Amino acid sequence: MAEKKTKSEEKTPKPIGEVTHYYDKAGVAVVKFSKNVAKGTEVHFIGAHTDFTDTLSSMQFDHAPVEKAEKGKEVGVKVSQKVHEGDRVYEA
């Protein structure tokens, strides 16, 4: 007989950010983060046409490199694949 999962085990992960813009030529997504996220964090982009995992290797705020994205800020992050406005970002 299978064990029932508790409510905490069934929780769906909450997004840590959302893509607000994508610069195709530069391969950069602008993400508005809902929590502090450090450079080097592995994230999962999910959307209608998007589903891949990437590491936040390069982050910029106001065209200056940053080590972490602060909650509520829109930060440019280098991505390995195309993303779309509205795609959600999850911690992988």
C-alpha positions in Angstrom: 0.0 0.0 0.0 1.4 3.4 -1.0 2.0 6.0 1.7 0.0 9.2 1.6 2.1 12.4 1.2 1.7 15.1 3.8 0.5 18.5 2.7 4.1 19.9 3.0 5.4 17.1 0.7 2.7 17.9 -1.9 3.5 21.6 -2.0 4.3 22.9 -5.4 7.5 25.0 -5.5 7.0 28.8 -5.5 8.6 30.8 -8.2 11.5 33.0 -7.1 11.2 35.3 -10.1 9.5 36.1 -13.4 11.0 37.1 -16.8 10.0 40.7 -17.7 12.0 41.1 -20.9 14.4 39.1 -23.1 17.2 40.5 -25.2 17.7 37.9 -28.0 21.0 39.2 -29.5 22.7 39.4 -26.1 21.0 36.2 -24.6 20.0 38.1 -21.5 16.8 37.8 -19.6 15.6 40.6 -17.3 14.1 38.8 -14.2 12.1 40.4 -11.4 13.1 38.4 -8.3 10.7 37.8 -5.4 13.5 36.9 -3.0 17.3 37.5 -2.8 19.2 35.2 -5.1 23.0 34.8 -5.3 25.1 34.4 -8.4 25.9 30.8 -9.0 22.4 29.6 -8.0 20.9 26.9 -10.2 17.5 28.0 -11.5 14.8 26.4 -13.7 13.0 28.5 -16.3 9.4 27.3 -17.0 6.8 28.8 -19.4 4.5 27.8 -22.2 7.5 27.3 -24.6 10.3 27.2 -22.0 11.6 24.4 -19.8 15.3 24.3 -18.9 17.8 24.6 -16.0 20.6 27.1 -16.0 23.2 28.5 -13.5 23.1 32.3 -12.8 26.7 32.9 -13.9 26.4 36.5 -14.9 24.1 39.1 -13.3 23.8 42.8 -13.8 21.8 45.6 -12.2 21.9 49.0 -13.9 24.6 47.7 -16.3 26.9 46.9 -13.4 27.9 43.4 -12.3 26.3 42.2 -9.1 26.9 39.1 -6.9 23.2 38.8 -5.8 19.8 39.9 -7.0 17.8 41.6 -4.3 14.1 40.9 -3.7 11.9 43.2 -5.9 14.7 44.2 -8.3 14.8 43.6 -12.0 18.2 42.1 -12.8 19.7 41.1 -16.1 20.9 37.5 -16.2 22.8 35.6 -19.0 20.8 32.6 -20.2 21.8 29.7 -22.3 18.4 29.4 -24.1 15.6 31.7 -25.2 13.1 32.8 -22.6 9.8 34.7 -22.9 8.1 37.4 -21.0 6.0 35.9 -18.2 8.2 32.7 -17.8 8.6 31.8 -14.2 11.9 31.2 -12.5 12.3 28.5 -9.8 15.2 27.4 -7.7 16.4 24.1 -9.1 
